[in-house]
Amino acid sequence: MIIRPSTPADIHAVTAVYGWNVTHGTGTFELDPPDEAEMAQRRSAVLANGWPWLVAEDQGRVVGYAYANLFRPRRAFRFCVEDSIYLSPEATGRGVGRLLLAELMARCEVAGARQMVAVIGDSANLASVALHRALGFEPAGQLRSAGWKLGRWLDVVMMQRALGAGDQEVPADGR
């Protein structure tokens, strides 16, 4: 298993992975799978913000991806990122998500992030909650029945983890 920065050539596979999750899963509240052009634009926006977009490659095939982006667009949130991780169905339960999230956290810390937030779709998404907990995330709240998908109401679970010095020191720009 190789975890590496994504390239434009990965967009087809990334779109397929995300499309499956949109159609069959509750980890995203998106209802219609975006096309390759939209996914390429989303990737470009993340990279333009200076945050990583990674893929997991198994025997030359992309089986998952993860990225971080600003938690919110206002400048005061510039040290807080939100992670997103999506796997193909055959990659689940094999530690791929853990590899992706660990590398994502490390790269975000190097890039200056101080907090990482997980916004987990569906409180029944126990695998995602367990993954984040295993990597040091703590519960930060829950929004009950925030979304309607696949014929049921879905909660949103919020988890958070400090990166690097977290809030223990003033950031370099201090403003």
Steps between C-alpha positions, in 0.01 A plus 500: 500500500638838398370828640602787271394846387229486238559600140258613230522145359326371816179695442322218316562255787427759770170585329405131493587450868304808605210416270461161666499666843244760391269234357537230766637662814416751767851638555409784268167676488541574132212339307622510139850385405705782347672452164873497436512869416343589834734267690801650320381848599457391864851353504644817348327715763642291785851514357467875436425545870828324579353180642571140396291268284632144529417168336548142615631284220494121517679314221476802272130563569358792702281348774442807714583862555512761772536874510484786742364844443415802708231422756335833421603776256541788745861594574478425872451132408826487297667257744204261514444240228231242434599156379315292240573134428329276244576138418393261230287216640782245461739720701287519816616310807859472374659794683499724193304775674745497791799534266334786313394689813839462672683636195242777456544609862879505466489707181246744645715551808802580282281743303412688821165356606442499876163325516336234285125451506315193378142560388375143482177435316276255685547416867465134392824537302682319779806419288572868437439593862732217613768599247504859619495397866795261440701791361434727796180683404253574776125555477412866449125481450216355301234651279193280516297428186693760300464323166254280313653233278424144397157520658604601850612787719873517558697656781832678461774409746768759566844393623815707549872450551782745564790495255851601602493759777123532465383794708800487736688778324427805289526433124782668307280778357331551838212704359 
